[in-house]
């Protein structure tokens, strides 16, 4: 992970995950797990990441891709990406209108972003436009059923519309994609053991500290710091109980 001076250049806002902060490590590794799992789709491809955020994911993909264009709307974030990740080409854009020619992209990546968008259908139509026929859209998003259980509106104030697995699948098909793969990200064996040791939920324990404003208990901070991307599993079993929904869709 990065050191604290690097982190200080791009602080947490509540909307993006930033590497190098011990208390943020669980969320960082959870996101990193998806990049590592789906990265093979990007090998030797021209990749468009729609909502690159801090840039660590785009940089991971750039290690095997032919090129990665990272779009974000926040100018300071893009300056950080340009300074920190020279293999990534950053550009400012509103995701409602992608600044890319039609049928020119091999892979569109949209990880933990679609839940922030007001016009999800319009965004997916833009993805369909810029992808070459037969090329893929990779999506991850929090599972509405487990992220905001029992609610019609998201718990996270930065989210506009969260999706259950079937809802994401329907949205992709309705906008013209063929759904190739639908899965769920969940805790692997070691994280399930940590859940049990912390009274049932590592996530709930972190949220409780954030809400209380109290200092982190040493046991919890050590547990969070120990999390790696390998501690998460992506499976097609019991999608409704997954933490994040993972989809691979193809432009016909």
Secondary structure as a PSIPRED ss2 file (coil, helix, strand):
# PSIPRED VFORMAT (PSIPRED V4.0)

   1 X C   1.000  0.000  0.000
   2 X C   1.000  0.000  0.000
   3 X C   1.000  0.000  0.000
   4 X H   0.000  1.000  0.000
   5 X H   0.000  1.000  0.000
   6 X H   0.000  1.000  0.000
   7 X H   0.000  1.000  0.000
   8 X H   0.000  1.000  0.000
   9 X C   1.000  0.000  0.000
  10 X C   1.000  0.000  0.000
  11 X C   1.000  0.000  0.000
  12 X C   1.000  0.000  0.000
  13 X C   1.000  0.000  0.000
  14 X C   1.000  0.000  0.000
  15 X C   1.000  0.000  0.000
  16 X C   1.000  0.000  0.000
  17 X C   1.000  0.000  0.000
  18 X C   1.000  0.000  0.000
  19 X C   1.000  0.000  0.000
  20 X C   1.000  0.000  0.000
  21 X C   1.000  0.000  0.000
  22 X H   0.000  1.000  0.000
  23 X H   0.000  1.000  0.000
  24 X H   0.000  1.000  0.000
  25 X H   0.000  1.000  0.000
  26 X H   0.000  1.000  0.000
  27 X H   0.000  1.000  0.000
  28 X H   0.000  1.000  0.000
  29 X H   0.000  1.000  0.000
  30 X H   0.000  1.000  0.000
  31 X H   0.000  1.000  0.000
  32 X H   0.000  1.000  0.000
  33 X H   0.000  1.000  0.000
  34 X H   0.000  1.000  0.000
  35 X H   0.000  1.000  0.000
  36 X H   0.000  1.000  0.000
  37 X H   0.000  1.000  0.000
  38 X H   0.000  1.000  0.000
  39 X H   0.000  1.000  0.000
  40 X H   0.000  1.000  0.000
  41 X H   0.000  1.000  0.000
  42 X H   0.000  1.000  0.000
  43 X C   1.000  0.000  0.000
  44 X C   1.000  0.000  0.000
  45 X C   1.000  0.000  0.000
  46 X E   0.000  0.000  1.000
  47 X E   0.000  0.000  1.000
  48 X E   0.000  0.000  1.000
  49 X E   0.000  0.000  1.000
  50 X E   0.000  0.000  1.000
  51 X C   1.000  0.000  0.000
  52 X C   1.000  0.000  0.000
  53 X C   1.000  0.000  0.000
  54 X C   1.000  0.000  0.000
  55 X C   1.000  0.000  0.000
  56 X H   0.000  1.000  0.000
  57 X H   0.000  1.000  0.000
  58 X H   0.000  1.000  0.000
  59 X H   0.000  1.000  0.000
  60 X H   0.000  1.000  0.000
  61 X H   0.000  1.000  0.000
  62 X H   0.000  1.000  0.000
  63 X C   1.000  0.000  0.000
  64 X C   1.000  0.000  0.000
  65 X C   1.000  0.000  0.000
  66 X C   1.000  0.000  0.000
  67 X E   0.000  0.000  1.000
  68 X E   0.000  0.000  1.000
  69 X E   0.000  0.000  1.000
  70 X E   0.000  0.000  1.000
  71 X E   0.000  0.000  1.000
  72 X E   0.000  0.000  1.000
  73 X C   1.000  0.000  0.000
  74 X C   1.000  0.000  0.000
  75 X H   0.000  1.000  0.000
  76 X H   0.000  1.000  0.000
  77 X H   0.000  1.000  0.000
  78 X H   0.000  1.000  0.000
  79 X H   0.000  1.000  0.000
  80 X H   0.000  1.000  0.000
  81 X H   0.000  1.000  0.000
  82 X H   0.000  1.000  0.000
  83 X H   0.000  1.000  0.000
  84 X H   0.000  1.000  0.000
  85 X C   1.000  0.000  0.000
  86 X C   1.000  0.000  0.000
  87 X C   1.000  0.000  0.000
  88 X E   0.000  0.000  1.000
  89 X E   0.000  0.000  1.000
  90 X E   0.000  0.000  1.000
  91 X E   0.000  0.000  1.000
  92 X E   0.000  0.000  1.000
  93 X C   1.000  0.000  0.000
  94 X C   1.000  0.000  0.000
  95 X C   1.000  0.000  0.000
  96 X C   1.000  0.000  0.000
  97 X C   1.000  0.000  0.000
  98 X C   1.000  0.000  0.000
  99 X C   1.000  0.000  0.000
 100 X C   1.000  0.000  0.000
 101 X C   1.000  0.000  0.000
 102 X C   1.000  0.000  0.000
 103 X C   1.000  0.000  0.000
 104 X C   1.000  0.000  0.000
 105 X E   0.000  0.000  1.000
 106 X E   0.000  0.000  1.000
 107 X E   0.000  0.000  1.000
 108 X E   0.000  0.000  1.000
 109 X E   0.000  0.000  1.000
 110 X E   0.000  0.000  1.000
 111 X E   0.000  0.000  1.000
 112 X C   1.000  0.000  0.000
 113 X C   1.000  0.000  0.000
 114 X H   0.000  1.000  0.000
 115 X H   0.000  1.000  0.000
 116 X H   0.000  1.000  0.000
 117 X C   1.000  0.000  0.000
 118 X C   1.000  0.000  0.000
 119 X C   1.000  0.000  0.000
 120 X H   0.000  1.000  0.000
 121 X H   0.000  1.000  0.000
 122 X H   0.000  1.000  0.000
 123 X H   0.000  1.000  0.000
 124 X H   0.000  1.000  0.000
 125 X H   0.000  1.000  0.000
 126 X H   0.000  1.000  0.000
 127 X H   0.000  1.000  0.000
 128 X H   0.000  1.000  0.000
 129 X H   0.000  1.000  0.000
 130 X H   0.000  1.000  0.000
 131 X E   0.000  0.000  1.000
 132 X E   0.000  0.000  1.000
 133 X E   0.000  0.000  1.000
 134 X E   0.000  0.000  1.000
 135 X E   0.000  0.000  1.000
 136 X E   0.000  0.000  1.000
 137 X E   0.000  0.000  1.000
 138 X E   0.000  0.000  1.000
 139 X E   0.000  0.000  1.000
 140 X E   0.000  0.000  1.000
 141 X E   0.000  0.000  1.000
 142 X E   0.000  0.000  1.000
 143 X E   0.000  0.000  1.000
 144 X H   0.000  1.000  0.000
 145 X H   0.000  1.000  0.000
 146 X H   0.000  1.000  0.000
 147 X H   0.000  1.000  0.000
 148 X C   1.000  0.000  0.000
 149 X C   1.000  0.000  0.000
 150 X C   1.000  0.000  0.000
 151 X C   1.000  0.000  0.000
 152 X C   1.000  0.000  0.000
 153 X C   1.000  0.000  0.000
 154 X C   1.000  0.000  0.000
 155 X C   1.000  0.000  0.000
 156 X C   1.000  0.000  0.000
 157 X C   1.000  0.000  0.000
 158 X C   1.000  0.000  0.000
 159 X C   1.000  0.000  0.000
 160 X C   1.000  0.000  0.000
 161 X C   1.000  0.000  0.000
 162 X C   1.000  0.000  0.000
 163 X E   0.000  0.000  1.000
 164 X C   1.000  0.000  0.000
 165 X H   0.000  1.000  0.000
 166 X H   0.000  1.000  0.000
 167 X H   0.000  1.000  0.000
 168 X H   0.000  1.000  0.000
 169 X H   0.000  1.000  0.000
 170 X H   0.000  1.000  0.000
 171 X H   0.000  1.000  0.000
 172 X H   0.000  1.000  0.000
 173 X H   0.000  1.000  0.000
 174 X H   0.000  1.000  0.000
 175 X C   1.000  0.000  0.000
 176 X C   1.000  0.000  0.000
 177 X E   0.000  0.000  1.000
 178 X E   0.000  0.000  1.000
 179 X E   0.000  0.000  1.000
 180 X E   0.000  0.000  1.000
 181 X E   0.000  0.000  1.000
 182 X E   0.000  0.000  1.000
 183 X E   0.000  0.000  1.000
 184 X E   0.000  0.000  1.000
 185 X E   0.000  0.000  1.000
 186 X E   0.000  0.000  1.000
 187 X E   0.000  0.000  1.000
 188 X C   1.000  0.000  0.000
 189 X H   0.000  1.000  0.000
 190 X H   0.000  1.000  0.000
 191 X H   0.000  1.000  0.000
 192 X H   0.000  1.000  0.000
 193 X H   0.000  1.000  0.000
 194 X H   0.000  1.000  0.000
 195 X H   0.000  1.000  0.000
 196 X H   0.000  1.000  0.000
 197 X H   0.000  1.000  0.000
 198 X C   1.000  0.000  0.000
 199 X C   1.000  0.000  0.000
 200 X C   1.000  0.000  0.000
 201 X C   1.000  0.000  0.000
 202 X H   0.000  1.000  0.000
 203 X H   0.000  1.000  0.000
 204 X H   0.000  1.000  0.000
 205 X H   0.000  1.000  0.000
 206 X H   0.000  1.000  0.000
 207 X H   0.000  1.000  0.000
 208 X H   0.000  1.000  0.000
 209 X H   0.000  1.000  0.000
 210 X H   0.000  1.000  0.000
 211 X H   0.000  1.000  0.000
 212 X H   0.000  1.000  0.000
 213 X C   1.000  0.000  0.000
 214 X C   1.000  0.000  0.000
 215 X C   1.000  0.000  0.000
 216 X C   1.000  0.000  0.000
 217 X C   1.000  0.000  0.000
 218 X H   0.000  1.000  0.000
 219 X H   0.000  1.000  0.000
 220 X H   0.000  1.000  0.000
 221 X H   0.000  1.000  0.000
 222 X H   0.000  1.000  0.000
 223 X H   0.000  1.000  0.000
 224 X H   0.000  1.000  0.000
 225 X H   0.000  1.000  0.000
 226 X C   1.000  0.000  0.000
 227 X C   1.000  0.000  0.000
 228 X C   1.000  0.000  0.000
 229 X H   0.000  1.000  0.000
 230 X H   0.000  1.000  0.000
 231 X H   0.000  1.000  0.000
 232 X E   0.000  0.000  1.000
 233 X E   0.000  0.000  1.000
 234 X E   0.000  0.000  1.000
 235 X E   0.000  0.000  1.000
 236 X C   1.000  0.000  0.000
 237 X C   1.000  0.000  0.000
 238 X C   1.000  0.000  0.000
 239 X H   0.000  1.000  0.000
 240 X H   0.000  1.000  0.000
 241 X H   0.000  1.000  0.000
 242 X C   1.000  0.000  0.000
 243 X C   1.000  0.000  0.000
 244 X E   0.000  0.000  1.000
 245 X E   0.000  0.000  1.000
 246 X E   0.000  0.000  1.000
 247 X E   0.000  0.000  1.000
 248 X E   0.000  0.000  1.000
 249 X E   0.000  0.000  1.000
 250 X E   0.000  0.000  1.000
 251 X E   0.000  0.000  1.000
 252 X C   1.000  0.000  0.000
